[in-house]
Amino acid sequence: MKTLMNAVIAAIACAVALPAAARDDQNLYPIGQALKSPAAQAKLDPGVRLYFGGQRHPSVARQIGQWSTSRKTNAFAKADAQACEWAFLSAVITLQQRARKVGGNAVINIVSNYKNIVTSSETEYVCGAGALIAGVALKGRVVSLGGSNGAPAPAKREGVSADAGPWIDDRVITLPLNISSQRARVGNGARGRTPKVEKVVELHG
């Protein structure tokens, strides 16, 4: 009788756990918040500029190619926003590494490409989060911006060293010099917003 009861309890637990594990909530999260995080300041390459969606950028001296990346991270016991931020930064770092490898100094027209659905935004990215895994997919065009002769260059910002943090066009996003290391509280106001695709951009490499 005891064995039967244990089996019933185990079956009920599995029935409850499986839908939770299969969860794949797709929401929008702020790009700016992720790029201002201490992790971004420590890990992003200041010599490879980032331009999301239709953000304006200096003239392109050389087109190099389009690349995509899909990165996942462990979401167990993490808030969706926290896990998604890690996955997003991992995807951005992958694009920067590709740009360095092929001689570019910027990645432009960066769009979300989660499950091959293109969502273009200058301020938000799409993340799919479940009970165990969170994932972000991005694609962008690697270029050499004018005046660099195709070689990646360190950031040039008055009073800031080249390795002080990510360099993004100041006309688009301004990163404060003093970034608090306090982790943002995740409450109702910090949760991701359900994505609404207002503009779909298909990029052709």
N, C-alpha and C positions, 0 to 999 in steps of 0.2 A: 504493500500500500504506500509506504514511504517512497519507494522507487518510482511508482507511478506519479505521485504528487510532484516529485522533483522534475520528472520529465515534462509534466504539464507546465510547471513554472518556467522551465527552460524554453519551451515552445512559445509561451506568451512573451517572454523577454526577447526572443528572436523576432517575433512578429512586430514588436514595437520598435526594435532597433533597426531593422532593415530599411523601412521608409526614411528614417532619420539619416542613415548612412548614405542613402541614394539621393539625398537632397542636393539640388543644384540651383541655388538661388542666384540669378543674374541681376546685379545691381550696378549703379554708377557711383564712382567714388572720385573725390577731387584730386586732380593732378598736382595742383599747387601744394596741397598739404603733404603729399608724399615726397615731393621734391625739397620741402623745407625740413624734413625729418633729420635727426642726427645721423641715421643710417645712410641717408642720401648724401649728406655733407661729407661723410667719411669715405664712401665707396664710388660715387659717380666720378667720371672723368671730366675735369674742367676744360679739357682741350677739344672735346667733341660736343658741339652745340646741339640742342634738342628743340625741335619745332613741331608742335602738335596740331593736327587738323589743318586748318587754313591759315595758321599764324604766318605773318609776314616775315621775311628773312632777307638778308643781303643777296645780291645777284649770285647766281650759280656759275662758277667758272668751269666746272666739270661734273657731268653726270656719271656716276659710277655704277649704281644698280639698286635694285629693291630687294630687301630681305625681310623675312618674317621670323618670329620666335614665339614659342608657347612655353610658359614656365609655370610650374606648380610648386606648392609648398604645403607643409604639414599644417592642417587647420585644427587638429584635435585640441580641445580645451582652449582655443583661442577665439576671440571675437572676430566676426567676419571682416571688419574693417582692418584689424591688425594683420590678419593673414593675407588679405588682398593687397595691402601695402607692400608686404614682403615680396609677393609674387610679381607685383608691378615693377618694383625696383630691380628685381632679378631680370625681368624682360628688358628693361631699359639698359641695364648694364650689358646684356648680351648684344643689343644693337650697337652700343658704343664700341664694344670690343671688335665687332665685325667692321665698323667704320675704320678703326685704327688699323686693322689687318689689311684692308684694301686701299689705304691711303686717303681716306676721307676725313673731313674735319667737322662734319655736321650730318645729322639725320633729320630730314624734313618730311612733312606730310605724314607724321606718325598717327596711325589710326588703330582702334581696337579691332580685332579680327576673331573674337571668341566664337568658336564653332563655325568658323568661316562666314560669319555675318559681320560685315564691315560697318562700324559706327565711328563717324568722324566727329571729334569735338576738340576744341581748344582748351577746355577746362576739366573734362572728366574722362575716365576710362571705365571699361566694362570688366567686371570680375565675376566669375562663377564660383560660389562658395558652397561647400557641403560640410557634413559633420567631420570628415577626415581630411579633405583636400580642398584647397583654393587654387584657382588658376587664372592666369591673364595671358592673352595672346595679342601681340602687337605686330604691325608691319610698318615699314617706313623706307624712304628712299635715301640712300647714302650719296652724299655729294661732297664736292670741294667748293666752298664758298669763295667769292672773289677776293683777290689780294693775297691768297695763301699759297699759290702755285701748286695746289693739290696736296700739300703736306699739313697734317694736323698741327695746330699751334696752341700753346697754352693761353688761358684766358688773360685778357688785359683789362683789369678793372682797377681804377685808382685806389691805392691803399690796400689792395688785397693781393696776396700772393697767388701764383698759378695753382697751387694745390690747396687753396682754402675751401673749395667746394665746387658744386656743379655750376657751370656757366650757361646761362640761358639769356636770350635777348632781353635786355632790361626794359625794352619797350613793351614786352609782353608780360613777364613775371619778374618782380624784384625780390630777391632773397635777402632777408635781414642778416646783418653780420653776426648778431648775437642770437643764437637759436637756443631756446630752452630745451633741455634734455628730458623734461618731464613728459611722460607718455600721455597722450590725449585720452581723456575719459571717453569711453564708448557708451553712450546712452541713446535715447530715442533720437536726439538731434544729430548724432554722429554716425548713424547707420547709413548704409548705402541706399541710394535712390534707384528705384526701378528704371532701367534704361528706356528711353523713348528715342528712337532713331528719327532724327529730324532731317538728317542729310546723309546720304550714302554715297561714298566715293569709291569707285573701283580704280585701283592703281594698276598700271601695266608696266612691267619691268622691261 
